[in-house]
Amino acid sequence: GINAEYGGLVECVRKQGVSYQVSKEIVRELLGKLSEEVGEWGERLGSLVAALDDEGSIQCNSVDSLKLEQLLQLFTSHTEDEQQRGWECRDDTEEIRTILADIHSLIRNSNPRVVIRVMEEHKYEPLLTLVQYYMLEKRPALKRLTLDVILETILVKPDPCCSIYLSSHLPVQLATDIQATKALTLLERQVEVFVAVLVYPNTMPRNHHDLLDEEFIEFVLSAMERNEPWDPEGVVPHLLLNLILALNLHYSDTADNKVCSKLKTRGCATAFSENLLVAFNRGADPAAQSYPTAVNSVRKLLRDVFTSRESADVFYTNDVKVLLEVLHRNVVDRESGDPERSYYLEVIKLIVINTDYSEHNHFKSQLVELARQVCGEDSSDVHSVAAAQALLRALGH
């Protein structure tokens, strides 16, 4: 059939070491050129080009499929051997490094549907094998390579990979390792994988909540304040903010929010507050690097922190003044009906209520004018109007 013919063409190019996506584009360009040059082939070639975008079947015996099966089997054998042995009897570093690098390359460069089919055939057991091996392995370079593979599986299919990883021992192991790691390249990957697993909208197991407690959050906040000799560029505070952003997504009730609870008792968290404001001003969500997320983690955390006076105290007054102006501008820049407007108005109200705003009344006339303007607009934007009315009451108008 057409799909088999197209698959064979792509497979031929893929065998030359080119990635699946690039192989598709090469075949597409070649077929398009042939169609132009040889008119009588047009209909047949057109069908092949159409098949590039309509992959009805996956070749079970493709080079990538068979190779991935072999590598995963080999890797599972190594993991079981290491688990049973419990000690190192020979240096197998290069051997395992090659296996992991080849698995990583295959997952990244193969047809994603081939990778998914192989994983499904094995009921996603290879993911738990990766976790098991990561927990057993002590060599930093191999731990990082294992995390590279784990991250690549998430990029191919976040659901169910994130759910499987979140329910495994991986989050707790990563939390333990992050507290001990003194190598930036390994820490970067540990945090990146941890964040990718946390930000996907799955419910965290209760025992994970118990272990990722205020003591762990205190470590993260303290580590953000330190200047480490192995972090000359000051990357760690940005990394660890992403971790707090991701973890905070798992607290829907601010009364039970362990991040805010720790901020309330801490009193000072300069690196945290500065980096959170920088992330907010940029508008992007640094915790959503691996795939798009349903909730903007920066906006959620900012609102959560200002929900209580005690946690809001981590922000300096000058920072709060600048934030008010940024929030004002964000409301002005958005049209009536934009759901983001009600969010910004709500945060302004929280700042007015839960900080020492009454001592300086910064930007008050502009805030009052803005709230009145929103209240006078088309009432169909009920959320923004309600938020503007609440802001006016908080401002004493």
C-alpha positions as a printed Julia matrix, in Angstrom:
397×3 Matrix{Float64}:
   0.0    0.0     0.0
   0.89   3.68   -0.14
   1.92   3.85    3.52
   4.28   0.9     3.1
   5.89   2.48    0.03
   6.32   5.81    1.77
   7.59   4.08    4.91
  10.16   2.19    2.87
  11.45   5.41    1.29
  11.79   7.17    4.65
  13.41   4.07    6.11
  16.04   4.05    3.35
  17.03   7.63    4.15
  16.85   6.99    7.9
  19.41   4.16    7.55
  21.97   6.75    6.51
  21.95   8.14   10.07
  19.57  11.04    9.42
  16.79  11.69   11.96
  13.24  10.55   11.16
  11.9   14.1    10.75
  14.75  15.11    8.46
  14.31  11.87    6.49
  10.64  12.76    5.95
  11.55  16.19    4.62
  14.2   14.76    2.28
  11.65  12.29    0.86
   9.03  15.05    0.57
  11.43  17.32   -1.34
  12.58  14.48   -3.61
   9.01  13.41   -4.44
   7.99  17.01   -5.06
  10.9   17.49   -7.46
  10.16  14.25   -9.32
   6.5   15.24   -9.61
   7.53  18.51  -11.26
  10.01  16.87  -13.63
   7.95  13.81  -14.64
   4.34  14.9   -15.14
   2.85  11.45  -15.75
   4.03  10.36  -12.28
   2.22  13.25  -10.6
  -0.81  11.4    -9.25
   1.16   8.48   -7.86
   3.83  10.74   -6.32
   1.13  13.01   -4.92
  -0.32  10.05   -3.04
   3.09   9.31   -1.55
   3.55  12.93   -0.48
   0.11  12.85    1.19
   1.15   9.7     3.08
   3.97  11.69    4.71
   1.36  13.53    6.74
  -1.02  10.6     7.22
   0.9    7.79    8.88
  -1.72   5.1     9.03
   0.57   2.28   10.05
   3.92   1.89   11.72
   6.43  -0.66   10.53
   6.84  -3.13   13.38
  10.1   -4.39   11.91
  11.63  -0.99   11.13
  15.32  -0.52   11.85
  14.52   1.89   14.69
  11.92  -0.38   16.27
  14.17  -3.44   16.28
  17.21  -1.48   17.48
  15.27   0.15   20.33
  13.93  -3.26   21.41
  17.47  -4.66   21.49
  18.92  -1.72   23.4
  16.15  -1.7    26.01
  16.59  -5.43   26.54
  20.34  -4.97   26.93
  19.85  -2.07   29.34
  17.35  -4.08   31.42
  19.89  -6.91   31.7
  22.56  -4.48   32.92
  20.17  -3.0    35.48
  19.12  -6.4    36.81
  22.75  -7.49   36.94
  23.76  -4.4    38.91
  20.85  -4.8    41.3
  21.6   -8.46   42.01
  25.35  -7.96   42.28
  25.28  -4.9    44.53
  28.95  -4.12   43.91
  31.13  -3.21   40.99
  33.28  -6.09   39.75
  34.54  -4.43   36.55
  34.5   -1.04   34.91
  31.49  -1.09   32.62
  31.24   2.71   32.39
  31.9    2.95   28.66
  29.62   0.04   27.84
  26.64   1.52   29.72
  27.42   5.01   28.47
  27.19   3.73   24.9
  23.9    1.93   25.55
  22.32   5.0    27.17
  23.63   7.33   24.46
  22.23   5.04   21.74
  18.82   4.8    23.47
  18.76   8.58   23.82
  19.66   9.08   20.16
  17.03   6.6    18.98
  14.24   8.12   21.06
  15.16  11.61   19.88
  15.65  10.82   16.19
  13.14   8.03   15.47
   9.54   8.36   14.41
   7.86   9.19   17.78
   5.08   6.71   16.97
   7.65   3.92   16.74
   9.02   4.82   20.18
   5.52   4.95   21.66
   4.58   1.6    20.11
   7.67  -0.07   21.61
   6.92   1.45   25.03
   3.27   0.39   24.85
   4.22  -3.17   23.89
   6.28  -3.33   27.08
   3.53  -1.61   29.15
   5.99   1.25   29.78
   8.17  -1.0    31.96
  11.35   0.52   30.43
  10.5    3.79   32.23
  10.6    2.07   35.62
  13.83   0.34   34.61
  15.34   3.77   33.92
  14.23   4.96   37.36
  15.59   1.82   38.99
  18.94   2.22   37.26
  19.15   5.93   38.14
  18.62   5.07   41.81
  21.3    2.36   41.73
  23.91   4.29   39.76
  26.52   6.36   41.64
  28.61   7.66   38.74
  27.56  11.28   37.97
  28.11  11.04   34.21
  25.9    7.93   33.92
  23.27   9.41   36.22
  23.08  12.46   33.96
  22.83  10.31   30.83
  20.0    8.33   32.41
  18.18  11.57   33.14
  18.73  12.63   29.51
  16.9    9.48   28.4
  14.12   9.98   30.96
  13.6   13.54   29.74
  13.5   12.41   26.12
  10.74   9.89   26.89
   8.72  12.72   28.47
   9.15  14.89   25.39
   7.93  12.07   23.15
   4.79  11.32   25.22
   4.18  13.38   28.38
   1.06  11.33   29.08
   1.45   8.7    30.53
   5.23   9.08   31.05
   4.91  11.92   33.58
   2.25  10.04   35.53
   4.41   6.91   35.68
   7.47   8.84   36.8
   5.5   10.87   39.37
   4.1    7.7    40.93
   7.55   6.08   41.07
  10.41   6.69   43.5
  11.99   9.16   41.06
  10.69  12.43   42.62
  11.89  11.53   46.11
  15.23  10.3    44.77
  15.68  13.53   42.81
  14.82  15.59   45.9
  17.48  13.68   47.86
  20.08  14.0    45.1
  19.48  17.72   44.52
  20.4   18.35   48.15
  23.72  16.57   47.71
  24.78  17.49   44.15
  27.72  19.88   43.78
  28.11  19.57   40.0
  26.16  22.12   37.95
  25.66  19.98   34.82
  24.12  17.14   36.86
  22.03  19.53   38.98
  20.65  21.21   35.85
  19.39  17.89   34.49
  18.05  16.72   37.88
  16.0   19.89   38.25
  14.86  19.86   34.62
  13.53  16.29   34.9
  11.98  16.95   38.32
  10.18  20.04   36.98
   8.98  18.25   33.83
   7.48  15.46   35.95
   5.86  17.86   38.44
   4.25  20.35   36.06
   2.15  17.79   34.17
  -1.37  17.9    35.7
  -1.25  14.66   37.69
  -2.03  14.21   41.38
   1.09  13.68   43.46
   1.0   10.57   45.69
   0.4   11.4    49.37
   3.71   9.92   50.53
   5.55  12.22   48.11
   3.77  15.22   49.64
   4.99  14.05   53.06
   8.6   13.75   51.9
   8.71  16.92   49.78
   7.99  18.85   52.95
   8.85  22.25   54.41
  12.33  21.01   55.28
  13.0   20.32   51.6
  11.51  23.68   50.61
  13.73  25.38   53.22
  16.77  23.71   51.66
  15.77  24.98   48.2
  15.15  28.55   49.42
  18.47  28.57   51.34
  20.38  27.15   48.35
  19.01  29.99   46.21
  20.68  32.5    48.57
  24.12  30.86   48.55
  26.99  31.72   46.21
  28.59  28.4    45.34
  32.11  28.22   43.84
  30.87  25.61   41.36
  28.19  28.04   40.12
  30.2   31.08   38.91
  27.41  32.35   36.62
  24.74  32.25   39.33
  22.53  29.72   37.53
  21.33  27.87   40.66
  18.74  30.45   41.86
  16.99  30.37   38.45
  17.06  26.56   38.42
  15.66  26.2    41.91
  12.95  28.8    41.34
  11.66  26.51   38.57
  11.53  23.68   41.09
   9.49  25.76   43.56
   7.2   26.9    40.74
   6.54  23.29   39.72
   6.05  22.06   43.29
   3.64  24.91   44.04
   1.32  23.7    41.26
   0.41  20.77   43.55
  -1.11  23.03   46.21
  -4.61  24.1    45.23
  -5.52  25.36   48.7
  -3.34  28.2    49.99
  -4.14  27.13   53.57
  -2.24  23.87   52.98
   0.45  25.38   50.75
   3.83  24.28   52.13
   5.73  26.78   49.97
   3.78  29.7    51.4
   3.94  28.2    54.92
   7.71  28.14   54.75
   7.85  31.7    53.36
   5.67  32.89   56.26
   8.14  31.64   58.87
  11.28  32.51   56.92
  10.97  36.29   56.89
  13.61  36.83   54.22
  13.96  35.21   50.8
  15.71  37.8    48.65
  16.86  35.55   45.8
  13.44  33.91   45.65
  11.49  37.19   45.5
  13.87  38.81   43.0
  13.87  35.83   40.64
  10.1   35.43   40.87
   9.6   39.07   39.87
  12.06  38.72   36.98
  10.17  35.65   35.73
   6.85  37.5    36.06
   8.13  40.54   34.15
   9.34  38.33   31.31
   5.85  36.89   30.91
   7.07  33.37   30.08
   6.7   30.33   32.33
  10.2   28.88   32.95
   8.67  25.72   34.47
   6.94  24.92   31.17
  10.11  24.32   29.12
   9.42  20.68   28.21
   5.82  21.11   26.99
   2.91  23.59   27.28
   1.12  23.55   30.64
  -2.47  24.32   31.61
  -1.58  26.7    34.47
   1.05  29.44   34.41
   3.17  28.51   37.42
   4.65  32.02   37.84
   1.26  33.72   38.03
  -0.06  31.07   40.42
   2.88  31.38   42.81
   2.79  35.19   42.76
  -0.9   35.19   43.66
  -0.41  32.51   46.32
   2.38  34.48   48.02
   0.3   37.68   48.2
  -2.72  35.79   49.58
  -1.32  36.24   53.1
   0.44  39.17   54.78
   3.08  36.91   56.34
   4.23  35.35   53.05
   3.94  38.69   51.19
   6.51  40.11   53.61
   9.31  38.42   51.63
   8.94  41.23   49.04
  10.67  44.55   49.66
   8.47  47.67   49.49
  10.31  49.04   46.43
   9.77  45.75   44.61
   6.07  45.87   45.45
   5.83  49.41   44.05
   7.44  48.35   40.77
   5.17  45.28   40.63
   2.07  47.46   41.02
   3.1   49.51   38.0
   3.75  46.35   35.97
   0.36  44.91   36.94
  -1.35  48.22   36.06
   0.3   48.2    32.63
  -0.72  44.59   32.03
  -4.38  45.44   32.67
  -4.23  48.54   30.43
  -2.62  46.55   27.6
  -5.44  43.97   27.5
  -8.84  44.24   25.88
 -12.14  43.79   27.69
 -12.93  40.07   27.91
  -9.28  38.99   28.19
  -9.26  36.46   31.07
  -5.83  37.64   32.2
  -7.17  41.07   33.18
  -9.15  39.74   36.14
  -6.02  37.94   37.38
  -3.9   41.12   37.37
  -6.66  43.11   39.08
  -6.96  40.4    41.75
  -3.22  40.47   42.49
  -3.29  44.28   42.79
  -6.11  43.93   45.34
  -4.14  41.29   47.29
  -1.12  43.61   47.41
  -3.27  46.47   48.69
  -4.77  44.25   51.41
  -1.77  42.11   52.44
   1.18  44.53   52.36
   1.94  47.89   53.99
   0.37  49.61   50.97
  -1.54  52.12   53.12
   1.8   53.51   54.32
   2.8   54.69   50.82
  -0.34  54.43   48.59
   1.93  54.09   45.57
   0.22  54.69   42.18
  -3.14  54.94   43.99
  -4.83  57.5    41.73
  -3.92  55.49   38.61
  -5.18  52.27   40.21
  -8.48  53.88   41.2
  -8.91  55.33   37.73
  -8.15  51.96   36.14
 -10.61  50.09   38.36
 -13.36  52.62   37.63
 -12.66  52.39   33.91
 -13.03  48.58   33.98
 -16.25  48.86   36.02
 -17.66  51.21   33.4
 -16.93  48.89   30.48
 -19.12  46.25   28.86
 -20.5   44.26   31.79
 -20.15  41.0    29.82
 -16.59  40.8    31.19
 -18.04  39.86   34.58
 -14.8   38.52   36.09
 -12.82  41.69   35.41
 -15.68  43.91   36.61
 -15.98  41.9    39.85
 -12.2   42.09   40.37
 -12.21  45.86   39.7
 -15.06  46.39   42.17
 -13.18  44.4    44.83
 -10.06  46.52   44.15
 -12.01  49.75   44.56
 -13.33  48.57   47.92
  -9.8   47.63   49.01
  -8.61  51.12   48.0
 -11.4   52.69   50.04
 -13.56  53.82   47.12
